[in-house]
Amino acid sequence: MNIGIDVDGVLLNTHKFMLKYGQRFFRKKPVEPSGYTIEEMFGVDGIPVLLFGMRWFLPYYCRKFPPYPNSAKVYKELKNSGNTIWQITARKFALQHSPLGRYSYNALKKWLSRNGFCYDRLLLCDEHRAAQEKLSFCLKHGIDIMMEDNPDTAMTLAGNGIKVLLFDAPYNRKAVSENLIRVKNWDEAERYLRDQNII
């Protein structure tokens, strides 16, 4: 099978990272704790967001933040079962043709490799067009199941007949579709994949 796997929010707990380090950096409580982006969560934009990225996102999150428990194990089981893994993500800055973009892209590839995520191909999407670009990728490459956390992307994919394992998070609780299978963690994802004889 062709398995699509997002990175942020699926392989690692992006929401937990933003809550913890956003409070430390902005020196305030989140205005919207269930927000999807740092802008929504802390009511900030522009230069403060860029500075947060330079202080915490690029040097720490992109390089050292740990993956979800059991994610690498299940990932390897998917690969060892003969599935093709398409790593499909809208990683911040990584599409920019600049030193910052190259840094983000290379940091992502090194983080995946260092943590044991051996994909067949890495596909990058624009953050602002992620839902439509991921849909295009999934249709073009025949993705059978996409592992995703973004509610807009998940609903777009599900609405176009693609099965989505939706990794539960405060910001995606309202997403519901017959093609969405909500999982709380990689243990639940593993049980579903075993039940479907995918691993």
N, C-alpha and C positions, 0 to 999 in steps of 0.2 A: 504493500500500500504506500501511497504518498502521504506523508505526515508533515503538516506545517506547524511550526512551533515559534511563537512569539518569544521575546526575551524579557523585557521589563514587565513585571507583574506576573510572569509565568515561570521563568527560571529563577527569579529573585524578587524579594518583597519590596518593591519600589515604594509602595504606600507607607510602609513602616520606616523606610529610609527618609522619606520626605517629612513625615511627622517629627521624627527625632531630630534630624539635623536642620530642618527648617526652623523649628523652635529655637534651637541653639544659635542659628545665624541671624534670624530676624528679631530675636529677643521678644517674642510674643507668642501667645497661644494661637492656634489656627482659627480663622474665622469660619471655615467650612472643613471640619475634620474629615468628612467623607469625600472631599474633592479629588478629582482625577489628576490635576496638574498642580504644580507648586503655586502657580498664579491663583488658581481657584482656592486652594487650601489656605493661603495666607493673605489673599487680597493684595498681591503685589504684581508689578510688571516692569518691563524695561530694564534699566541698569541694575536694580537690586537682584533681579532674576539672573542676569548674566554673572554678577559677582558671586551669587550663591553657586552657580555652576562652576566657576573658576575655583572656589574655595572647597566645595564638597563633592559636586557631581563628577567632575573630571578626574581629580587626583584620588578620591576615595571610592565612590560608588563604582566608577568605571573600571577600577583596577583591583579593589580589595574587598568589596562588599560580598558576603558569602551567598551562594545559591541556596534555594529552598532545600530542606532535608529531603532525601530520596530522589531528587530530580535527576541527578547524574546516573543513578542506578537504573531508573526506569528508561531514561534516554538510551543507555547502552543496550538494555533489553530490546527496545524498539529496533535499534540498529542490527543487533545480533539475530533478530527474527526475520531479517531480510527486507525490512521497510526502508524506503528512501526518505531521508529527513531534509526538509527544506526549512532553514532558519529564516523566518520572514519577520522583519522588525522595522520600526520607525525610530531608531536610536537617535537621540538628540545630537545635532551638529554633524553626524557622520556622513551626510550627503554633500556637505559644503566643500567647495573646491578652495580650501584654505589650510593653513597650518593647523587651525583648530579642528577642521573637519578630518584631516588626516590623523590627528591625535585621537579623536573620538573613534574613528573607524578601526585604527590599529589596536586601541585599547580594548575594543569589543572583541576583536578576533583573538587577542591574547587571553582575555578573560575566559572566553568559551573554551579555548584549548587547555588552559591551566586547570579548569574545573571539570574536564573530561567530557565536554559536549562535542562529539565528533560528527558534525553534519555533513551532508553531501553538497549542499550549496547554500550560500548566504545571499539573501535578497534584501535590499534596503528600500524603505518607502519614505516618502516625504511626510513629516509629522502632520501637516495640515490637510493632506489628502490620503491619509493612511487607509481609511475604510475602502475607498474606491481602488486604490493601488493594490491593496492586499487581495481584494476580490479579483482584480485582473490577473494577479500572479496565480491565485488559486485556480482560476478557470483555465489559464494558459498551461499550467503544469499538472492539471488533474489532481489537485489536492483532495484526498478523501476525508481527512479530518484535520481541522485547524485547532490548535491550542492557543487560546486568546483570553485576555482580560478586559480589553476596552469594550464597553457596551455598544458603542456605535458600530465599531468594526464587527463585533460578534453578531449583531442584529442584521447588518448588511450581508454578511456571509450566509447566515442562517436563512435569510429571506430569499437567497439565490440558490438554495438547495445544498449548501455545504454544511456538513456536520461539524459542530463546534463544541469542544470541551472548554467550558467557560470557568476559569479559575476565579472563585468567589472573592469579592472585595467589596468594601462599603459603597464604592461608586458604581457598581454594576448590578446591584440587587434588584432593580426594576426591569432588567432585561429578561424577557421570557419569550420562548419560541419552541415549536416542536422539534427543531433541529439543534437546540441548545441543551447540552448536558452539563449541569452545574456540578463542579467538584470543589471541595474545600482545600485540598492539598494533593500532593503527588501520590500519597497512599491511595486516596480515592480514585485518582486518575489510573493508577496501576490496576486496581480492581476492575474498573470499567474496561480497560484494554484487555485484560485477561478474559473477562466474561465474553468479549467480542472476538476472542481468539486472534487478537492483533499482536499479542506477545505470548 
